[in-house]
Amino acid sequence: MSKLLARYSPLLLLAVLWQLAWYFEMVSSTALPSLVDVASAWVDLLRSGELLRNAAASLYRGGAGFLLAVVVGGALGMIMAWWRPLNLMLSPLVEIFYPLPKTALIPVTVIWLGFGDASKILLIFLGCMLPVTIGAFNGSRSTEQVMVWSARSMGASRLRILRDVVLPSAMPELLNGIRTALALAFILLVTSELVVAREGLGNLIGYLGSNGSYEAMYSVVLTVAFLGFAADRIYQYFMRWILAWRDATTG
Amino acid sequence: MTEENAQIVVHGVSQVYRPPAGREVLALSDVSLEVQGREFIALLGPSGCGKSTLLYLIGGFLPTQQGSIRVDGKPVSGPGPDRGIVFQDFALFPWKTVRANVLYGLERMDLSRHERERRAQSFIDMVGLGGFEDSYPSQLSGGMKQRAAIARTLAIDPTILLMDEPFGALDSQTRRLMQSELLSIWQRTPKTVIFVTHDVQEAVFLAGRVAVMSARPGCIKAIVETQFDKADPHLLKSPDFVNKVDEIWNLVRDEAIVAQTARHP
């Protein structure tokens, strides 16, 4: 517990500085409201149900887009590594779309699918897919030939080898790609909701900001920050659990 | 009629290696070789002589470009559980424990779960890894990893054991120990062994015949009988053994002498 406290003490320090800056009126209180007021605004949002309703909408969009990206991107990357024609066909597309800021696609997905959930899910799916695909592709390519040969000499079919040898070999890079995708999902989610949406945490931030409810706006911003942090932490535990074989050491 | 008696018949095999970049190399040129059932033969030669390529062709991992390879009378068309392989870098699945690695090949055999487990355990014990069943490869030393790999390959009971410089990555003490153990395993469970190495002493010590290969293009320059009493603890110092090592060493080293004394099979 004390270790945890020590680790996150810089955050605590930042909170104290924030509160001091407000107290001594070093910045205008609209730019930086009291942290105590932000906390009470958060409690109000929670009680009214507004926070949960919007969070649920965001979670649905983000979760659906992210999971789709993991499944489709992972499979695509593995097959690209396995089957050359698909690689030749798709790798130029991947190279062109990778550096494109996916937020530029917000208007495009809205034109295609409208203002609802579908356009956000598509945007997050498109944005998150590439890092997963690239991770799965590079990871699969790192599969050692001798392991594949060993499995074949032990009677494994090609499909089994994909599952039993290529997928585990790709796992470290694949999981890193998914971690990047997780962070991207939050960025794309909040941005797209800020730009065009009727609900969601990003929409709530924009709505509260334009209404001048800065305390409440800050409380949602901090909520999003915390959710992003928590998701990454949980994901890291998951990653360590999956890759336990790699970290196993003597003694 | 020797062709029909031999278990493995390599006939007129040539193989071109095409690197991703650069010029094509003739890895093997018109190689012919016969290996009898339960024979222990070593393929000896400098690196780049195509000895591993020949092993991979027999294993069915690479398609034969020219010539033919028959195992038990049937042309090789791909890998199969009748030919187990052990690699220099072990090729263990690092995400599986020792037990799970050994069980992997057994999963596709028509055995009850209990029988699979029993069999895996007996091979783990055979290579002296009892107590390390639940260790991951990353927790094992090089010698232990190779023991695990050998157990995994032996567990599927191949009639032919292909070994690609299996002790090349081990330190010299461990290598000596593993050589003796391999011999004792081979004596207990007789299999045909094709053992690739560039270590002359290792080849003479382990094998009953040594096929000496020369580089670029790879071909078999000579086949030398190396029958010794492997149980003799002083074998490595005996004059006969030392002379045989010398004889083969000269074949490997000196291309001029090789050219004159080459005996194509």
Interface residues (C-beta under 8 A of the other chain):
Chain A: E144 V146 M147 W149 S150 A151 R152 S153 M154 G155 A156 D164 V165 P168 M171 W245 R246 A248 T249 T250
Chain B: Y56 G59 F61 G78 P79 G80 P81 R83 G84 I85 F87 D89 A91 F93 P94 W95 K96 Y104 G105 R108 M109 S135 Y136 S138 Q139 R152 T153 I156 P158
